[in-house]
Amino acid sequence: MLVGGTGETPQERKRRRGSAAARGKRSLALKLTAVLKVIHTNSFIQFVLSILLKPFCCVLS
């Protein structure tokens, strides 16, 4: 019996997805990667803004 038009049986789908522990590790790794990307992006934005706003800080003080 095939699953929802994917061309695979429920057993094949379960084998491809892996164990619950493996799925949990993969999920955690994806979440960690997403958080690190946000932190990196925010740091980069702050860096760019500090460079762009530096001339204005001198004028204001």
Wavefront OBJ file of the C-alpha trace (Angstrom):
o trace
v 0.000 0.000 0.000
v 1.437 3.345 -1.046
v 1.345 6.495 1.093
v -0.429 9.601 -0.268
v 0.995 9.651 -3.792
v 4.646 9.593 -2.665
v 5.295 6.170 -4.216
v 6.528 4.604 -0.973
v 5.062 2.182 1.523
v 4.601 3.090 5.198
v 7.569 0.837 6.037
v 9.812 2.646 3.550
v 8.731 6.016 4.877
v 9.462 4.974 8.477
v 12.886 3.641 7.455
v 13.727 6.872 5.625
v 12.696 9.079 8.561
v 14.746 7.089 11.064
v 14.202 6.421 14.731
v 12.558 8.823 17.161
v 15.970 9.573 18.686
v 17.455 10.353 15.266
v 14.516 12.615 14.387
v 14.911 14.408 17.719
v 18.614 15.015 17.127
v 17.939 16.227 13.596
v 15.198 18.553 14.847
v 17.473 19.969 17.543
v 20.279 20.490 15.032
v 17.923 22.365 12.682
v 16.700 24.598 15.512
v 20.259 25.327 16.655
v 21.286 26.179 13.095
v 18.348 28.570 12.771
v 19.227 30.310 16.048
v 22.874 30.656 15.058
v 21.859 32.161 11.694
v 19.707 34.752 13.480
v 22.529 35.636 15.874
v 25.005 35.907 12.989
v 22.604 38.059 10.951
v 21.905 40.373 13.884
v 25.626 40.766 14.586
v 26.262 41.581 10.930
v 23.445 44.153 10.876
v 24.796 45.797 14.032
v 28.278 45.885 12.509
v 27.037 47.493 9.285
v 24.917 50.012 11.168
v 27.842 50.953 13.405
v 29.942 51.693 10.317
v 27.159 53.596 8.577
v 26.214 55.644 11.641
v 29.765 56.495 12.747
v 29.920 59.790 10.794
v 26.621 60.914 12.327
v 27.794 60.186 15.865
v 30.704 62.593 15.434
v 28.376 65.312 14.134
v 25.920 64.921 16.980
v 28.487 65.071 19.808
l 1 2 3 4 5 6 7 8 9 10 11 12 13 14 15 16 17 18 19 20 21 22 23 24 25 26 27 28 29 30 31 32 33 34 35 36 37 38 39 40 41 42 43 44 45 46 47 48 49 50 51 52 53 54 55 56 57 58 59 60 61
